[in-house]
């Protein structure tokens, strides 16, 4: 069973989460007034790298927070996770 470490709730089964795509820092969103071609590339043309990847996940069956998971796309081994910039601090995190 694949466990994903939610920064707020701790490790939980993968079924508690929903995948949101690549890390926004690695896959920036086009400007609102960008041409249709830029939006088409952003939505439909994504790399599917083998190996280490940073991905956006949401703890849908828990705290409902979005965060970044670092995992290997071949072995599904999770190296860690961290909140998005500007997100509330996880409970228990030192100041």
Backbone bond lengths (Angstrom), bond angles and torsions (degrees), N, CA, C in turn:
res aa  C-N    CA-C-N  psi(-1)  N-CA   C-N-CA  omega(-1)  CA-C   N-CA-C  phi
1 X - - - 1.448 - - 1.526 108.90 -
2 X 1.311 115.94 132.48 1.459 121.48 178.54 1.527 109.21 -82.39
3 X 1.329 116.23 124.12 1.462 121.73 175.87 1.521 108.59 -105.33
4 X 1.312 116.63 135.18 1.461 122.58 177.06 1.521 107.57 -112.13
5 X 1.347 117.78 127.49 1.460 120.31 -179.07 1.531 112.18 -83.59
6 X 1.317 116.84 99.23 1.464 120.63 175.35 1.531 107.74 -69.12
7 X 1.341 118.41 130.42 1.463 119.70 179.24 1.536 113.03 -61.12
8 X 1.329 117.68 -22.94 1.459 121.55 -177.55 1.526 112.80 -97.50
9 X 1.327 117.50 -37.12 1.471 121.74 -171.84 1.524 114.36 -109.65
10 X 1.319 118.04 -11.37 1.448 121.09 -176.22 1.518 111.50 88.25
11 X 1.343 117.32 -174.48 1.465 121.15 -177.08 1.526 111.97 -64.08
12 X 1.339 115.33 133.69 1.456 122.33 178.47 1.524 108.67 -140.74
13 X 1.345 118.44 159.31 1.468 120.58 178.81 1.528 111.83 -63.78
14 X 1.294 116.26 149.52 1.463 122.73 -178.06 1.533 112.45 -55.28
15 X 1.330 118.09 -31.27 1.465 120.93 -178.00 1.528 112.37 -65.04
16 X 1.328 118.27 -15.37 1.463 122.12 177.53 1.527 112.47 -78.15
17 X 1.325 117.82 -8.36 1.460 122.28 -170.86 1.517 112.08 -118.84
18 X 1.327 115.50 160.03 1.460 120.88 171.03 1.528 108.19 -124.56
19 X 1.317 114.74 138.86 1.466 122.70 -178.81 1.518 109.17 -78.57
20 X 1.328 116.50 137.06 1.456 120.15 -178.50 1.508 115.08 -117.68
21 X 1.333 118.39 4.48 1.462 120.44 179.38 1.511 112.28 107.56
22 X 1.327 116.09 -171.92 1.458 119.77 -179.98 1.531 111.18 -68.69
23 X 1.327 115.21 159.44 1.468 121.59 177.73 1.531 109.04 -54.62
24 X 1.332 118.04 128.97 1.471 120.27 -179.67 1.526 113.06 -57.89
25 X 1.326 117.96 -26.38 1.463 120.21 177.61 1.531 111.08 -67.79
26 X 1.327 116.49 -28.97 1.458 121.41 179.71 1.528 112.84 -93.06
27 X 1.312 117.62 -15.44 1.469 123.10 -175.09 1.533 108.28 -138.30
28 X 1.344 116.71 73.89 1.465 119.68 -174.54 1.526 113.80 -64.60
29 X 1.323 114.73 143.31 1.460 122.74 179.40 1.533 109.46 -74.94
30 X 1.345 118.00 137.91 1.471 120.05 176.87 1.539 110.56 -66.63
31 X 1.300 115.45 160.27 1.468 120.90 175.24 1.521 109.06 -62.13
32 X 1.323 116.56 152.50 1.463 120.82 -179.07 1.529 112.83 -55.97
33 X 1.332 116.25 -32.67 1.469 119.74 -178.41 1.531 112.83 -98.27
34 X 1.337 117.24 17.00 1.473 121.08 178.88 1.525 109.91 -65.24
35 X 1.327 116.97 154.27 1.471 119.53 179.05 1.534 111.62 -65.25
36 X 1.311 115.18 158.02 1.462 122.04 -178.82 1.529 111.75 -54.36
37 X 1.328 118.18 -36.89 1.462 121.51 -179.33 1.526 111.15 -61.42
38 X 1.334 117.75 -38.58 1.468 121.23 178.93 1.525 110.45 -66.11
39 X 1.322 116.90 -40.82 1.470 120.88 178.00 1.523 111.54 -68.31
40 X 1.326 117.12 -37.33 1.459 120.77 177.70 1.524 109.93 -62.67
41 X 1.330 117.60 -45.54 1.474 120.83 177.52 1.521 110.53 -61.29
42 X 1.332 117.12 -43.32 1.468 121.43 -178.00 1.535 112.11 -62.52
43 X 1.309 116.69 -42.52 1.465 120.91 -175.26 1.525 112.75 -82.00
44 X 1.342 117.72 -41.35 1.462 120.24 -169.19 1.526 115.85 -108.20
45 X 1.305 119.09 -24.67 1.464 121.11 -174.47 1.524 109.63 -105.10
46 X 1.333 115.16 95.04 1.454 120.21 -178.79 1.516 109.99 -122.97
47 X 1.325 114.95 145.33 1.453 120.09 173.63 1.516 108.53 -73.58
48 X 1.301 116.03 148.71 1.458 121.52 173.39 1.525 107.58 -123.63
49 X 1.331 115.96 75.41 1.469 119.55 -174.32 1.526 112.03 -69.89
50 X 1.321 115.27 149.05 1.456 120.53 171.50 1.517 106.57 -93.30
51 X 1.319 116.06 133.79 1.457 120.20 178.83 1.512 111.58 110.40
52 X 1.314 115.44 -151.10 1.459 122.02 -174.66 1.529 111.96 -65.76
53 X 1.331 115.83 133.35 1.472 121.28 179.34 1.520 109.35 -147.22
54 X 1.327 115.39 149.63 1.469 121.56 172.61 1.516 106.90 -107.59
55 X 1.345 115.23 128.48 1.464 120.69 -173.85 1.521 110.90 -132.39
56 X 1.308 114.84 152.39 1.450 122.36 177.07 1.531 109.09 -90.22
57 X 1.329 117.13 127.18 1.467 122.88 179.00 1.515 109.11 -131.79
58 X 1.342 116.19 155.12 1.463 123.00 178.23 1.524 108.40 -126.47
59 X 1.322 116.34 132.26 1.462 120.89 178.38 1.527 107.77 -82.13
60 X 1.322 115.59 79.60 1.461 122.92 -172.61 1.526 113.07 -65.32
61 X 1.328 118.17 -34.82 1.465 121.25 -177.58 1.519 111.65 -99.92
62 X 1.320 116.41 19.28 1.461 120.30 -179.03 1.518 110.94 -139.40
63 X 1.314 115.66 -117.30 1.472 121.52 -174.86 1.530 113.42 -76.95
64 X 1.326 117.65 -11.67 1.471 124.60 178.91 1.524 114.02 66.75
65 X 1.306 117.45 18.53 1.464 121.69 177.92 1.528 110.85 -85.32
66 X 1.335 115.63 146.94 1.460 122.45 172.43 1.524 107.88 -90.90
67 X 1.335 116.90 144.28 1.462 121.51 178.32 1.525 109.49 -159.00
68 X 1.328 116.33 171.68 1.462 122.22 -178.21 1.520 109.45 -102.81
69 X 1.328 115.85 132.74 1.470 122.81 176.78 1.524 107.36 -113.40
70 X 1.316 115.12 133.17 1.466 120.66 173.88 1.523 106.84 -103.07
71 X 1.357 115.70 118.87 1.462 119.21 -177.48 1.522 110.87 -147.61
72 X 1.315 114.86 162.61 1.446 122.15 176.14 1.528 107.39 -90.45
73 X 1.321 117.40 122.98 1.465 120.95 -175.69 1.523 112.72 -75.38
74 X 1.323 117.96 -11.45 1.462 121.09 178.25 1.527 110.41 -91.30
75 X 1.335 116.36 -50.47 1.466 120.69 -176.52 1.525 112.93 -93.03
76 X 1.325 117.83 -14.59 1.467 125.30 -175.70 1.527 112.38 66.52
77 X 1.332 117.24 14.17 1.461 120.61 176.36 1.529 109.04 -70.43
78 X 1.328 116.12 128.19 1.462 121.38 -178.58 1.534 108.93 -94.03
79 X 1.340 116.04 123.63 1.458 121.53 -179.33 1.526 111.75 -87.82
80 X 1.327 118.02 -22.66 1.456 120.97 -180.00 1.515 111.70 163.36
81 X 1.320 114.35 -178.92 1.459 120.78 178.36 1.518 108.77 -152.20
82 X 1.321 115.60 158.30 1.467 120.10 176.91 1.526 109.71 -154.68
83 X 1.341 116.56 152.51 1.468 120.37 179.11 1.527 111.39 -66.09
84 X 1.304 116.35 157.34 1.459 121.51 172.58 1.519 109.08 -70.92
85 X 1.335 118.14 152.91 1.461 119.75 176.34 1.531 110.64 -56.82
86 X 1.316 116.76 134.99 1.461 121.90 179.16 1.511 114.31 86.10
87 X 1.330 118.38 -4.61 1.470 121.29 178.75 1.516 109.57 -74.72
88 X 1.323 118.04 156.41 1.463 119.52 176.67 1.521 110.14 -61.34
89 X 1.314 115.41 148.07 1.463 119.76 -179.46 1.520 110.54 -68.53
90 X 1.351 116.65 138.94 1.462 119.15 176.77 1.523 110.86 -62.87
91 X 1.309 116.28 147.54 1.463 122.06 179.30 1.524 109.16 -60.95
92 X 1.329 115.91 134.24 1.450 120.81 178.40 1.503 114.67 86.44
93 X 1.335 119.13 -4.87 1.452 120.55 179.88 1.515 109.24 -74.93
94 X 1.322 117.09 132.42 1.466 121.84 -179.72 1.514 110.12 -66.00
95 X 1.326 115.41 147.20 1.467 120.37 179.10 1.475 111.10 -76.73
